[in-house]
Amino acid sequence: MIRCFVFKLKPTIGQEAGFQRYLDVGREVYNAALEQRIRAYRTTGRSPSLYDQKREIKDLRAAGFTDGIHVHVLQDTLRRLDRAYQAFFRRCAQGARRKGFPRFKAGRHWRSFTFQEYGNGVRLDPRGRRLRVSGVGWVRVRLHRSIEGTPKTVTIVRKPDGWYAHIVCDLPNAKAVRDGDPSDRGALDLGVETLATLHTGERIDNARPLASARRKLLAEQRALARKRRGSNRRFKQRQRLARAHRKVARVRRDYLHKQSRELAERYRFIAVEDLRVAAMTRSARGTVEHPGQRVRQKAGLNRAILDASWGELLELLDYKLAQRGGKLVRVDKARTSQLCSRCEQLVPKSLNERWHRCPYCGLSVHRDHNAALNIYNRAWAASVAEAA
């Protein structure tokens, strides 16, 4: 199992300059490598491969252009460009509307560099108070929790409120627990009115951090729009806006961590709908020839879904259950809200109907509770039949 631990760094002014040099050199190498690929393809019809470009790193080091920069960081920079190319070709093969050809990076769009091997260019001291970074020195680190597993890679990231170290560790897989006890099974129906509804009828409130901070964010955005482009005041305002958005993200992630931990401690196996959140939050704007309908309403729904962050909740649940030997079970999402969980008859309902009333068996429950029961039944149909 792979886990990432994030710690705040406390660099001095000189160490921040060293970090910034890593970013500047990495961005220039990325842009030069991209330009080399584009020019080679235009002249010969073939772009150099990742390994062709890696062999040229020794020429850069011999010229003194990369003094003080660890070679693994340069190799990872070229690997990032190669992954961007692979993703571009994959989208072309899939016929995606937006192909996303790799772009040249501006300074504000290049915020991290990676050491590919822990212990080679970067390591923590035995007491865990400082992080040794090649070419920068010993940097104070706020190790607010112990690291689990074996460290593999370290990424230094510049964020609006400072520098952070992302340490990726390899943890041993927990021993899988057999799915035998019904009390270890649960089911969730994700929603916007409430974050989730359990098959027992319990409801988890939706924190809505974006909606709570929306007025402040709009004020910061308006202040940014009034600043002249390229000015120092605009740069400072952009930092303030970024910090406001980061606070919203942290409030959301903290709430989801707490809820997912409680669920993982309560159940070993949790069933959820197999949702495609990216497709569900796609814009309804359409094109000039075929404009969309009810665009503002769909935009509001998309914003509410993204504010609830279903994908992040499922991601947290997935690894926390795996840590305890459990599993996140995904089931078919078709008609979980329309079918009656007791008699399995189709009871059509519009989205604004929040209560399920079955005319066939008389079941009357909240529609999200009914959907959670359907998810539970689909995940463990055989066990439910035996229990009945």
C-alpha positions in Angstrom: 0.0 0.0 0.0 1.3 3.5 -0.9 0.7 6.4 1.5 1.8 10.0 1.2 2.7 12.0 4.4 2.8 15.8 4.1 4.9 17.9 6.4 5.5 21.7 6.7 9.0 22.9 6.1 10.6 25.9 7.9 13.4 27.0 5.5 15.6 30.0 6.0 15.8 32.8 3.4 18.9 31.2 1.8 17.2 27.8 1.8 14.1 29.2 0.1 16.5 30.6 -2.6 17.9 27.1 -3.0 14.4 25.7 -3.4 13.5 28.4 -5.9 16.6 27.5 -7.9 15.5 23.9 -8.1 12.1 25.1 -9.5 13.7 27.5 -12.0 16.2 25.0 -13.4 13.6 22.3 -13.5 11.2 24.5 -15.4 13.8 25.6 -17.9 14.9 21.9 -18.5 11.2 21.0 -19.0 10.6 23.8 -21.5 13.9 23.1 -23.4 13.0 19.4 -23.6 9.5 20.2 -24.9 10.9 22.5 -27.5 13.4 19.9 -28.5 10.7 17.3 -29.1 8.6 19.8 -31.1 11.4 20.9 -33.3 12.6 17.3 -33.9 9.1 16.2 -34.9 8.7 19.1 -37.3 12.0 18.4 -39.1 12.4 14.6 -38.9 8.9 13.4 -38.1 10.1 11.7 -34.9 10.6 13.0 -31.4 13.4 12.0 -29.0 12.4 9.4 -26.4 12.7 9.8 -22.6 16.0 7.9 -22.6 17.4 10.0 -25.5 16.8 13.1 -23.4 18.1 11.6 -20.2 21.4 10.9 -21.9 21.8 14.6 -22.5 21.7 15.5 -18.8 25.4 14.8 -18.5 26.0 17.6 -21.1 24.0 20.0 -19.0 25.9 19.1 -15.9 29.3 19.5 -17.8 28.3 22.9 -18.9 27.6 24.0 -15.3 24.0 24.8 -16.0 22.7 22.5 -13.3 25.2 23.1 -10.6 23.7 22.3 -7.2 20.8 20.4 -8.7 20.5 16.7 -8.0 20.5 14.5 -11.1 17.4 12.6 -9.9 15.4 15.8 -9.9 16.4 16.4 -13.6 15.5 12.9 -14.5 12.1 13.2 -12.9 11.5 16.5 -14.8 12.0 14.7 -18.1 9.7 11.9 -16.8 7.0 14.4 -16.2 7.2 15.6 -19.8 7.1 12.1 -21.0 4.0 11.3 -19.0 2.4 14.5 -20.4 3.1 13.2 -23.9 1.7 9.7 -23.1 -1.5 11.2 -21.7 -1.8 13.4 -24.9 -1.5 10.3 -27.2 -3.9 8.4 -25.0 -6.6 11.1 -25.2 -6.0 11.2 -29.0 -6.6 7.4 -29.2 -9.7 7.7 -27.1 -11.1 10.5 -29.4 -11.3 13.0 -26.5 -12.6 16.5 -27.5 -9.7 18.2 -25.7 -6.4 16.5 -26.5 -4.3 18.6 -24.1 -0.9 18.8 -25.9 1.9 19.6 -23.4 2.4 23.3 -22.8 5.4 25.4 -21.9 5.4 26.1 -18.2 5.4 29.6 -16.6 7.0 30.2 -13.2 3.7 30.2 -11.3 2.7 26.9 -12.9 5.8 25.0 -11.8 5.7 24.5 -8.1 7.4 21.2 -7.2 10.4 19.0 -7.7 10.9 15.3 -6.8 13.7 13.2 -5.5 13.1 9.7 -7.0 14.9 7.8 -4.3 14.8 8.5 -0.5 18.2 8.6 0.9 19.8 9.7 -2.3 19.8 13.5 -2.2 17.2 13.7 0.5 16.7 12.2 4.0 15.4 12.9 7.5 17.8 13.1 10.4 17.4 10.3 13.0 15.4 12.6 15.4 13.0 13.7 12.6 13.6 17.4 13.1 15.4 18.3 9.9 15.3 17.2 6.3 18.5 17.0 4.4 18.1 18.3 0.8 21.0 18.1 -1.7 22.3 21.5 -2.5 20.2 23.3 0.1 21.2 21.8 3.4 19.4 20.7 6.6 15.9 22.2 6.5 13.7 22.4 9.6 10.6 20.2 9.2 7.5 20.1 11.3 7.1 16.3 11.8 3.6 16.4 13.4 3.2 12.6 13.1 5.4 9.6 12.8 6.1 8.2 9.3 4.8 4.7 8.7 6.3 2.2 6.2 9.4 2.6 4.1 10.0 6.0 2.5 10.4 5.9 -1.3 10.3 9.3 -2.8 10.2 12.9 -1.6 8.6 15.9 -3.4 9.1 19.5 -2.3 6.1 21.6 -3.1 5.7 25.4 -2.9 2.2 26.3 -1.7 0.5 29.7 -1.0 1.4 29.4 2.7 4.9 28.0 2.4 7.0 24.9 1.5 5.9 21.3 2.1 7.6 17.9 1.9 5.5 15.1 0.5 7.1 11.8 1.6 5.7 8.8 -0.2 5.9 5.5 1.8 5.3 1.9 1.1 3.3 0.2 3.8 2.8 -3.6 4.1 -0.7 -4.7 3.1 -3.0 -5.6 5.9 -4.3 -9.1 6.2 -7.6 -9.4 4.5 -10.6 -10.0 6.8 -13.2 -12.5 5.6 -16.6 -11.2 4.7 -18.6 -13.3 7.1 -20.2 -11.1 9.8 -23.1 -9.0 8.6 -22.3 -6.4 11.3 -19.1 -5.6 9.4 -21.0 -4.6 6.3 -22.3 -1.2 5.5 -23.7 0.8 2.5 -23.6 4.5 1.6 -25.7 6.6 -0.7 -23.8 9.8 -1.5 -25.8 13.0 -2.0 -25.9 16.8 -1.9 -28.7 17.4 0.6 -26.6 15.3 3.1 -23.1 14.0 2.4 -24.1 10.4 2.8 -27.0 8.2 4.0 -26.3 4.8 5.6 -28.4 1.7 5.0 -29.4 2.0 8.7 -31.1 5.4 7.9 -28.4 7.4 9.6 -27.4 10.6 7.8 -24.0 12.3 7.6 -24.3 16.1 7.3 -22.7 17.9 4.4 -20.2 20.5 5.6 -20.4 22.6 2.5 -17.1 24.6 3.1 -17.2 26.3 -0.3 -20.8 27.5 0.2 -19.8 28.9 3.6 -16.8 30.8 2.3 -18.4 31.8 -1.0 -18.9 35.5 0.0 -15.3 35.9 1.1 -14.0 34.2 -2.0 -16.1 36.4 -4.3 -14.8 39.5 -2.5 -11.2 38.4 -2.9 -11.9 37.6 -6.6 -13.3 41.0 -7.2 -10.3 42.6 -5.5 -8.1 40.6 -7.8 -10.0 41.8 -10.9 -9.3 45.4 -10.0 -5.6 45.0 -9.8 -3.4 45.8 -12.8 -1.8 42.8 -14.4 1.9 42.4 -13.7 1.8 44.6 -10.6 3.0 43.7 -7.1 -0.4 44.4 -5.7 -2.0 41.9 -8.1 0.6 39.3 -7.1 -0.1 39.8 -3.4 -3.9 39.7 -4.0 -3.5 36.5 -6.0 -1.7 35.0 -3.0 -4.5 36.0 -0.6 -7.1 34.4 -2.9 -5.0 31.2 -3.1 -4.8 31.1 0.7 -8.5 31.5 1.0 -9.2 28.6 -1.5 -6.6 26.5 0.4 -8.4 27.1 3.7 -11.6 25.8 2.1 -9.8 22.7 0.8 -8.3 22.0 4.2 -11.7 22.4 6.0 -13.2 20.0 3.6 -10.4 17.4 3.8 -10.4 17.6 7.6 -14.1 16.9 7.7 -13.9 14.0 5.2 -10.9 12.5 7.1 -13.0 12.4 10.3 -16.1 11.0 8.7 -14.2 8.3 6.8 -12.2 7.3 9.9 -15.5 6.8 11.8 -17.0 4.7 9.0 -13.8 2.6 8.6 -13.7 1.9 12.4 -17.4 0.9 12.3 -17.5 -1.3 9.2 -14.9 -3.5 7.5 -16.8 -3.6 4.2 -18.7 -0.6 2.8 -20.7 -0.7 -0.5 -21.1 2.4 -2.6 -22.3 3.3 -6.1 -19.8 3.1 -8.9 -20.0 6.8 -9.7 -18.2 8.7 -12.4 -18.0 12.1 -10.7 -16.1 13.7 -13.6 -18.9 12.8 -16.0 -21.6 13.9 -13.5 -20.1 17.3 -13.1 -19.5 18.0 -16.8 -20.8 21.4 -18.0 -24.2 21.6 -19.7 -23.2 24.7 -21.7 -22.9 22.8 -25.0 -21.7 24.4 -28.2 -22.7 27.4 -30.3 -24.5 25.1 -32.7 -26.1 23.0 -29.9 -26.4 25.1 -26.8 -27.2 23.4 -23.5 -30.4 23.8 -21.5 -30.8 24.8 -17.8 -27.1 25.7 -17.8 -27.2 27.8 -14.6 -29.1 25.0 -12.7 -26.6 22.4 -13.8 -23.7 24.6 -12.8 -25.2 25.0 -9.3 -25.6 21.2 -9.1 -22.0 20.6 -10.3 -20.7 23.1 -7.7 -22.6 21.4 -4.9 -21.3 17.9 -5.9 -17.7 19.2 -6.1 -18.1 20.9 -2.8 -19.2 17.6 -1.2 -16.2 16.0 -2.8 -17.5 12.5 -3.3 -14.4 11.3 -5.0 -12.1 12.4 -2.2 -14.4 10.7 0.4 -14.3 7.4 -1.5 -10.5 7.7 -1.9 -10.1 8.2 1.9 -12.5 5.3 2.6 -10.7 3.0 0.2 -7.3 3.2 1.8 -8.6 3.4 5.4 -10.6 0.2 4.9 -7.6 -1.5 3.2 -5.5 -0.6 6.3 -7.9 -2.6 8.4 -8.1 -5.5 6.1 -11.4 -4.4 4.7 -12.6 -3.3 1.3 -14.7 -0.7 -0.5 -17.2 -2.5 -2.7 -18.6 -0.7 -5.8 -21.9 -1.7 -7.2 -24.0 -0.8 -10.3 -25.6 2.6 -9.8 -28.5 2.0 -12.1 -31.9 2.9 -10.6 -30.8 2.7 -6.9 -33.2 5.6 -6.2 -36.1 4.4 -8.4 -36.4 0.8 -7.3 -38.1 -0.2 -4.0 -35.7 -1.8 -1.7 -38.3 -4.1 -0.2 -40.3 -5.4 -3.2 -37.9 -4.3 -6.0 -40.7 -2.7 -8.0 -39.9 0.4 -10.1 -41.3 3.6 -8.4 -40.3 6.5 -10.7 -39.5 9.8 -8.9 -38.2 13.2 -10.0 -35.1 14.6 -8.4 -37.0 17.0 -6.2 -39.1 14.2 -4.7 -37.2 13.4 -1.5 -39.4 10.7 -0.1 -39.9 7.1 -1.4 -43.5 5.8 -1.1 -44.1 2.4 -2.7 -47.7 1.8 -3.8 -47.0 -1.9 -4.0 -45.6 -2.9 -0.6 -46.3 0.4 1.3 -42.6 1.1 2.2 -42.2 4.8 3.1 -38.7 6.0 3.7 -36.4 8.8 2.6 -35.3 8.3 -1.0 -31.6 8.3 0.1 -32.3 5.7 2.7 -34.0 3.6 0.1 -31.1 4.0 -2.3 -28.6 2.9 0.5 -30.7 -0.2 1.1 -30.6 -1.0 -2.6 -26.8 -0.6 -2.6 -26.6 -2.9 0.4 -28.8 -5.5 -1.2 -26.8 -5.5 -4.4 -23.5 -5.9 -2.6 -24.6 -8.7 -0.4 -27.6 -10.2 -2.0 -26.8 -13.8 -1.1 -26.1 -12.9 2.6 -29.3 -10.9 2.9 -31.3 -13.8 1.4 -29.8 -16.2 3.9 -30.5 -13.9 6.8 -34.1 -13.5 5.7 
